[in-house]
Amino acid sequence: MCIRRTASILVAIGTVAATLPPPTAYADLIVFQSRVSFGLAIDGNPGLARTVEAWDTYPALTVFPDGATVNGITYAVSTGDALVVNTGISLSPPNNLYQTAAPDGGPILFRPLVDTFTFGFNQPILAFGITFSSTFANHDGDYLLTTDSGDVIPSFFDPVFPGFSLGQFAGFISDEPFNKVVVSSTVNALYGMDDLVFAREVPETSTFLLLTGGLLGLIAAKRARWLR
């Protein structure tokens, strides 16, 4: 990551209220314990552009088949498919994301470090954050995010989630682009996911101006031909 982008992230982090849990710096990424501090860091960084997928625009019981790509996100589930539901406690009602079925046909429980839910991205991203809702987890770190570069990020109880003890957040900003995040749990726990936030690098201003200048040049050339 360039020095300018790193500096802007740190400045954004510095604006977070002192009452919020502080981020943790790893060798190549910054881990956040609150979606508020995570969002502030992204929004305060002009080099990052955020995208939010809350699954609220889809009808309840919409199924994303294993391996399907929707809005640039590819869903891969170790058991069943990705399922949009409007049950449980949601960070942004009405919908959450679950899996369609448990291995034994019973409650949708994720077996520790066995069942996984993978999000793939058609273009590299630099930040990823997601909320776990309707959870029976009891401790920070009951859910894990693993990137395609091998980084492992734990979840934390999020103080801004409705009901507090029912919601956890996991999120990070990376120095290096990545294309995949694997979600797993360390306990037998029911969970839905809500408000996936990811961010990509904004094209450099010089590149944007070059592209814009080229486009304007083409328009001017066509206009000149029309006037002949």
PATOR-976768 format. One record per residue (C-alpha): residue number from 0; residue in one letter; x, y, z. Coordinates in pm, 1 decimal. Last residue first. Example, Ala and Ser with C-alpha at 12.3 -4.5 7.8 and 13.67 -1.06 7.14 Angstrom:
REM PATOR-976768
+-----+----+----------+----------+----------+
!   i ! aa !        x !        y !        z !
+-----+----+----------+----------+----------+
!   1 !  S !   1367.0 !   -106.0 !    714.0 !
!   0 !  A !   1230.0 !   -450.0 !    780.0 !
+-----+----+----------+----------+----------+
***
This chain:
REM PATOR-976768
+-----+----+----------+----------+----------+
!   i ! aa !        x !        y !        z !
+-----+----+----------+----------+----------+
! 227 !  R !  -1682.4 !   1970.4 !  -4200.6 !
! 226 !  L !  -1873.9 !   2032.1 !  -3880.1 !
! 225 !  W !  -1947.3 !   1661.8 !  -3817.6 !
! 224 !  R !  -1579.2 !   1578.9 !  -3847.0 !
! 223 !  A !  -1492.8 !   1841.8 !  -3587.0 !
! 222 !  R !  -1756.4 !   1698.5 !  -3352.7 !
! 221 !  K !  -1603.2 !   1352.6 !  -3386.2 !
! 220 !  A !  -1258.7 !   1488.9 !  -3299.9 !
! 219 !  A !  -1392.7 !   1682.7 !  -3002.1 !
! 218 !  I !  -1567.2 !   1373.4 !  -2866.5 !
! 217 !  L !  -1249.8 !   1168.0 !  -2907.4 !
! 216 !  G !  -1045.5 !   1433.1 !  -2728.0 !
! 215 !  L !  -1298.5 !   1449.3 !  -2445.3 !
! 214 !  L !  -1260.6 !   1074.6 !  -2398.6 !
! 213 !  G !   -881.8 !   1097.9 !  -2397.0 !
! 212 !  G !   -890.0 !   1377.4 !  -2143.2 !
! 211 !  T !  -1122.5 !   1176.6 !  -1920.3 !
! 210 !  L !   -894.8 !    872.4 !  -1939.1 !
! 209 !  L !   -588.7 !   1083.9 !  -1858.7 !
! 208 !  L !   -775.0 !   1263.7 !  -1581.9 !
! 207 !  F !   -878.5 !    934.2 !  -1425.9 !
! 206 !  T !   -525.9 !    798.8 !  -1450.2 !
! 205 !  S !   -387.4 !   1114.0 !  -1288.4 !
! 204 !  T !   -650.3 !   1091.6 !  -1014.4 !
! 203 !  E !   -540.7 !    737.7 !   -926.6 !
! 202 !  P !   -818.5 !    482.5 !   -954.6 !
! 201 !  V !  -1009.3 !    433.8 !   -625.3 !
! 200 !  E !   -899.3 !    119.5 !   -445.0 !
! 199 !  R !  -1176.6 !   -121.0 !   -364.7 !
! 198 !  A !  -1394.9 !   -149.6 !    -58.1 !
! 197 !  F !  -1613.5 !   -412.4 !    101.9 !
! 196 !  V !  -1911.4 !   -399.5 !    334.1 !
! 195 !  L !  -2136.7 !   -700.4 !    395.2 !
! 194 !  D !  -2442.4 !   -577.1 !    582.0 !
! 193 !  D !  -2578.8 !   -894.8 !    739.7 !
! 192 !  M !  -2478.2 !  -1250.6 !    813.0 !
! 191 !  G !  -2687.3 !  -1517.1 !    981.5 !
! 190 !  Y !  -2553.8 !  -1740.3 !   1250.9 !
! 189 !  L !  -2629.1 !  -2059.0 !   1435.2 !
! 188 !  A !  -2337.1 !  -2177.7 !   1639.2 !
! 187 !  N !  -2137.4 !  -2493.6 !   1694.8 !
! 186 !  V !  -1811.2 !  -2323.3 !   1790.6 !
! 185 !  T !  -1494.6 !  -2206.2 !   1614.3 !
! 184 !  S !  -1682.0 !  -2061.4 !   1319.4 !
! 183 !  S !  -1598.8 !  -2012.7 !    951.8 !
! 182 !  V !  -1611.3 !  -1738.1 !    689.9 !
! 181 !  V !  -1376.2 !  -1758.0 !    390.0 !
! 180 !  V !  -1278.6 !  -1429.4 !    223.7 !
! 179 !  K !  -1166.2 !  -1410.2 !   -139.0 !
! 178 !  N !  -1019.1 !  -1168.0 !   -391.9 !
! 177 !  F !   -733.4 !   -991.9 !   -212.9 !
! 176 !  P !   -545.2 !   -664.2 !   -258.6 !
! 175 !  E !   -245.6 !   -601.6 !    -29.1 !
! 174 !  D !   -216.6 !   -350.3 !    253.7 !
! 173 !  S !   -539.2 !   -483.9 !    402.0 !
! 172 !  I !   -832.9 !   -323.3 !    579.6 !
! 171 !  F !  -1020.9 !   -539.2 !    829.2 !
! 170 !  G !  -1360.0 !   -649.5 !    951.9 !
! 169 !  A !  -1538.4 !   -887.7 !   1183.7 !
! 168 !  F !  -1852.2 !   -790.4 !   1372.4 !
! 167 !  Q !  -2059.1 !   -972.9 !   1633.4 !
! 166 !  G !  -2427.7 !   -953.2 !   1720.8 !
! 165 !  L !  -2662.9 !  -1105.6 !   1974.0 !
! 164 !  S !  -2496.6 !   -977.2 !   2291.5 !
! 163 !  F !  -2544.9 !   -616.9 !   2180.6 !
! 162 !  G !  -2927.0 !   -627.2 !   2159.1 !
! 161 !  P !  -2922.5 !   -426.8 !   1838.8 !
! 160 !  F !  -2558.9 !   -402.3 !   1720.8 !
! 159 !  V !  -2372.5 !    -83.8 !   1812.5 !
! 158 !  P !  -2152.1 !   -242.6 !   2080.6 !
! 157 !  D !  -2019.8 !   -507.8 !   1839.7 !
! 156 !  F !  -1906.5 !   -835.4 !   1994.9 !
! 155 !  F !  -1582.8 !   -917.3 !   1814.2 !
! 154 !  S !  -1493.3 !  -1146.4 !   1524.1 !
! 153 !  P !  -1148.1 !  -1286.1 !   1450.6 !
! 152 !  I !   -931.2 !  -1220.7 !   1140.3 !
! 151 !  V !   -711.6 !  -1490.4 !    985.1 !
! 150 !  D !   -464.5 !  -1391.3 !    709.5 !
! 149 !  G !   -386.3 !  -1677.5 !    469.7 !
! 148 !  S !   -342.8 !  -1482.8 !    143.7 !
! 147 !  D !   -683.2 !  -1598.2 !     18.7 !
! 146 !  T !   -833.9 !  -1435.3 !    325.0 !
! 145 !  T !   -964.4 !  -1611.7 !    634.6 !
! 144 !  L !  -1246.1 !  -1458.7 !    840.9 !
! 143 !  L !  -1321.2 !  -1620.7 !   1174.3 !
! 142 !  Y !  -1622.5 !  -1649.0 !   1401.7 !
! 141 !  D !  -1616.9 !  -1736.4 !   1772.8 !
! 140 !  G !  -1336.1 !  -1480.8 !   1804.9 !
! 139 !  D !  -1501.0 !  -1278.8 !   2078.1 !
! 138 !  H !  -1698.6 !  -1509.6 !   2300.7 !
! 137 !  N !  -2050.6 !  -1639.8 !   2358.1 !
! 136 !  A !  -2178.1 !  -1732.4 !   2011.5 !
! 135 !  F !  -2550.1 !  -1801.1 !   1991.0 !
! 134 !  T !  -2588.2 !  -1563.6 !   1698.5 !
! 133 !  S !  -2891.2 !  -1395.5 !   1552.6 !
! 132 !  S !  -2654.4 !  -1169.6 !   1357.1 !
! 131 !  F !  -2296.8 !  -1185.0 !   1236.2 !
! 130 !  T !  -2189.6 !   -852.5 !   1083.7 !
! 129 !  I !  -1947.0 !   -824.4 !    792.1 !
! 128 !  G !  -1637.3 !   -627.5 !    695.6 !
! 127 !  F !  -1394.4 !   -643.7 !    406.5 !
! 126 !  A !  -1129.6 !   -398.4 !    283.9 !
! 125 !  L !   -869.9 !   -392.8 !      4.6 !
! 124 !  I !  -1061.9 !   -550.9 !   -284.1 !
! 123 !  P !   -955.2 !   -730.0 !   -601.5 !
! 122 !  Q !  -1215.8 !   -755.6 !   -880.5 !
! 121 !  N !  -1455.2 !  -1045.4 !   -942.8 !
! 120 !  F !  -1492.5 !  -1094.9 !   -569.2 !
! 119 !  G !  -1533.8 !  -1422.3 !   -381.6 !
! 118 !  F !  -1729.4 !  -1470.6 !    -59.0 !
! 117 !  T !  -1693.7 !  -1810.3 !    105.9 !
! 116 !  F !  -1915.4 !  -1970.4 !    370.3 !
! 115 !  T !  -1749.6 !  -2256.2 !    555.2 !
! 114 !  D !  -1843.2 !  -2566.4 !    748.8 !
! 113 !  V !  -1557.0 !  -2758.0 !    907.8 !
! 112 !  L !  -1375.3 !  -2520.0 !   1144.8 !
! 111 !  P !  -1642.0 !  -2577.9 !   1410.0 !
! 110 !  R !  -1962.6 !  -2722.1 !   1260.5 !
! 109 !  F !  -2196.4 !  -2448.6 !   1142.5 !
! 108 !  L !  -2549.1 !  -2497.2 !   1268.4 !
! 107 !  I !  -2857.3 !  -2454.4 !   1049.9 !
! 106 !  P !  -3096.5 !  -2657.9 !   1257.2 !
! 105 !  G !  -3162.6 !  -3013.3 !   1133.4 !
! 104 !  G !  -3133.2 !  -3165.8 !    787.1 !
! 103 !  D !  -2823.4 !  -3360.7 !    889.2 !
! 102 !  P !  -2576.5 !  -3150.6 !    687.1 !
! 101 !  A !  -2762.7 !  -2827.8 !    769.1 !
! 100 !  A !  -2966.1 !  -2657.7 !    501.1 !
!  99 !  T !  -3009.2 !  -2340.6 !    294.4 !
!  98 !  Q !  -2722.3 !  -2130.8 !    428.4 !
!  97 !  Y !  -2793.5 !  -1792.8 !    582.8 !
!  96 !  L !  -2800.1 !  -1428.7 !    471.0 !
!  95 !  N !  -3004.7 !  -1167.8 !    655.7 !
!  94 !  N !  -3298.7 !   -954.7 !    547.2 !
!  93 !  P !  -3546.6 !   -700.5 !    684.0 !
!  92 !  P !  -3398.4 !   -505.0 !    834.1 !
!  91 !  S !  -3054.6 !   -342.1 !    868.8 !
!  90 !  L !  -2864.5 !   -500.8 !   1157.0 !
!  89 !  S !  -3107.8 !   -790.3 !   1148.0 !
!  88 !  I !  -3243.8 !   -997.4 !   1434.6 !
!  87 !  G !  -3392.4 !  -1321.8 !   1313.1 !
!  86 !  T !  -3608.8 !  -1387.0 !   1009.1 !
!  85 !  N !  -3618.7 !  -1214.0 !    671.3 !
!  84 !  V !  -3416.8 !  -1476.8 !    484.4 !
!  83 !  V !  -3176.3 !  -1476.5 !    187.6 !
!  82 !  L !  -3020.4 !  -1820.0 !    131.7 !
!  81 !  A !  -2669.7 !  -1912.7 !     15.7 !
!  80 !  D !  -2654.4 !  -2273.9 !    -96.1 !
!  79 !  G !  -2617.7 !  -2615.8 !     65.8 !
!  78 !  T !  -2316.9 !  -2731.0 !    266.3 !
!  77 !  S !  -1967.3 !  -2594.4 !    200.2 !
!  76 !  V !  -2110.7 !  -2267.3 !     71.2 !
!  75 !  A !  -1964.2 !  -2069.2 !   -219.4 !
!  74 !  Y !  -2111.1 !  -1732.2 !   -315.6 !
!  73 !  T !  -1948.3 !  -1515.3 !   -583.8 !
!  72 !  I !  -1988.0 !  -1138.6 !   -542.3 !
!  71 !  G !  -1979.3 !   -907.4 !   -847.2 !
!  70 !  N !  -2345.6 !   -811.8 !   -817.0 !
!  69 !  V !  -2447.1 !  -1179.9 !   -806.4 !
!  68 !  T !  -2207.6 !  -1464.2 !   -889.6 !
!  67 !  A !  -2333.3 !  -1819.8 !   -832.8 !
!  66 !  G !  -2087.9 !  -2086.1 !   -710.8 !
!  65 !  D !  -2336.5 !  -2254.4 !   -478.4 !
!  64 !  P !  -2680.7 !  -2142.0 !   -584.4 !
!  63 !  F !  -2792.8 !  -1798.1 !   -460.7 !
!  62 !  V !  -3138.2 !  -1866.6 !   -319.3 !
!  61 !  T !  -3403.6 !  -1600.1 !   -259.4 !
!  60 !  L !  -3609.2 !  -1708.0 !     41.9 !
!  59 !  A !  -3712.6 !  -1349.2 !    121.8 !
!  58 !  P !  -3724.9 !  -1124.7 !   -183.5 !
!  57 !  Y !  -3399.7 !   -944.9 !   -266.7 !
!  56 !  T !  -3342.1 !   -571.6 !   -209.4 !
!  55 !  D !  -3245.5 !   -622.8 !    156.4 !
!  54 !  W !  -2943.9 !   -839.6 !     78.3 !
!  53 !  A !  -2725.1 !   -592.9 !    275.6 !
!  52 !  E !  -2450.8 !   -562.6 !     13.7 !
!  51 !  V !  -2253.6 !   -242.0 !     75.1 !
!  50 !  T !  -1981.5 !   -101.8 !   -151.9 !
!  49 !  R !  -1703.7 !    130.6 !    -35.6 !
!  48 !  A !  -1454.8 !    333.3 !   -241.5 !
!  47 !  L !  -1103.5 !    363.0 !    -98.8 !
!  46 !  G !   -822.3 !    607.9 !   -181.9 !
!  45 !  P !  -1006.4 !    903.6 !    -30.0 !
!  44 !  N !   -974.4 !    739.2 !    314.3 !
!  43 !  G !  -1204.9 !    889.6 !    573.7 !
!  42 !  D !  -1498.9 !    683.0 !    449.0 !
!  41 !  I !  -1299.2 !    362.6 !    487.9 !
!  40 !  A !  -1166.2 !    439.6 !    835.3 !
!  39 !  L !  -1504.6 !    569.1 !    949.0 !
!  38 !  G !  -1672.8 !    249.1 !    833.3 !
!  37 !  F !  -1430.3 !     28.2 !   1025.5 !
!  36 !  S !  -1463.2 !    245.5 !   1337.2 !
!  35 !  V !  -1840.6 !    209.8 !   1318.1 !
!  34 !  R !  -1825.3 !   -161.8 !   1228.1 !
!  33 !  S !  -1651.4 !   -220.4 !   1559.4 !
!  32 !  Q !  -1359.6 !   -444.2 !   1657.6 !
!  31 !  F !  -1142.3 !   -349.9 !   1360.1 !
!  30 !  V !   -837.1 !   -531.3 !   1221.3 !
!  29 !  I !   -566.4 !   -342.4 !   1031.6 !
!  28 !  L !   -365.6 !   -536.2 !    773.3 !
!  27 !  D !    -17.9 !   -637.8 !    656.6 !
!  26 !  A !    185.0 !   -700.0 !    969.9 !
!  25 !  Y !   -113.0 !   -667.0 !   1202.4 !
!  24 !  A !   -245.4 !   -344.7 !   1353.7 !
!  23 !  T !   -538.3 !   -375.9 !   1594.7 !
!  22 !  P !   -828.2 !   -131.9 !   1584.2 !
!  21 !  P !   -950.0 !     33.9 !   1904.4 !
!  20 !  P !  -1288.0 !    -51.6 !   2061.7 !
!  19 !  L !  -1513.4 !    253.6 !   2052.4 !
!  18 !  T !  -1534.9 !    485.9 !   2353.5 !
!  17 !  A !  -1250.0 !    702.8 !   2228.2 !
!  16 !  A !  -1456.1 !    815.4 !   1933.1 !
!  15 !  V !  -1300.5 !    739.5 !   1596.1 !
!  14 !  T !  -1114.2 !   1031.1 !   1438.8 !
!  13 !  G !   -774.1 !    866.3 !   1480.7 !
!  12 !  I !   -884.4 !    578.0 !   1262.3 !
!  11 !  A !   -937.6 !    822.4 !    977.7 !
!  10 !  V !   -585.1 !    959.8 !   1021.3 !
!   9 !  L !   -445.9 !    605.4 !   1020.1 !
!   8 !  I !   -630.8 !    525.4 !    698.2 !
!   7 !  S !   -506.6 !    847.1 !    536.8 !
!   6 !  A !   -148.2 !    763.3 !    627.6 !
!   5 !  T !   -170.7 !    417.9 !    475.4 !
!   4 !  R !   -314.0 !    559.9 !    152.9 !
!   3 !  R !    -37.4 !    821.3 !    124.0 !
!   2 !  I !    238.1 !    572.7 !    205.9 !
!   1 !  C !    133.2 !    343.9 !    -78.9 !
!   0 !  M !      0.0 !      0.0 !      0.0 !
+-----+----+----------+----------+----------+
***
